Amino acid sequence: MARFCLITIPLLFLITTGCFDPARIIITNDLEDRNIECIYVSSGSEDEWGINSLPEWKVLLPGESLEITVLPDTYDIQVVDDRGNTYTIWDRKIAEDDYLWEVLPADID
């Protein structure tokens, strides 16, 4: 049984890792004078946002970008600025290509 697991697990890993190439969501802060304090990315089928994709000590200053690696799927993406305003994209299909979101003041919810 142990020999079976030693062969099967690496083989399963090789098979599944080749199925999907990761995609990148690139978020750029174009909010002029506002920092982005939280970035949430969740599957379009989820009811909750989950954890903040920014490290706890980090904010996204105007002009800065953050890359988030995901598997191709449909996602909801939300950012929160330093005034508590939210900017949300719903049901965005993310393929193997990069998706760039330049968050603008006009994108406010």
Secondary structure, DSSP 8 states (H G I E B T S, - for coil): -HHHHHHHHHHHHHHHHTT---EEEEEEE--SS--EEEEEEEETT-SS--S-SS-TT--B-TT-EEEEEE-SEEEEEEEEETTS-EEEEEEEEE-SS-EEEEE-GGGB-
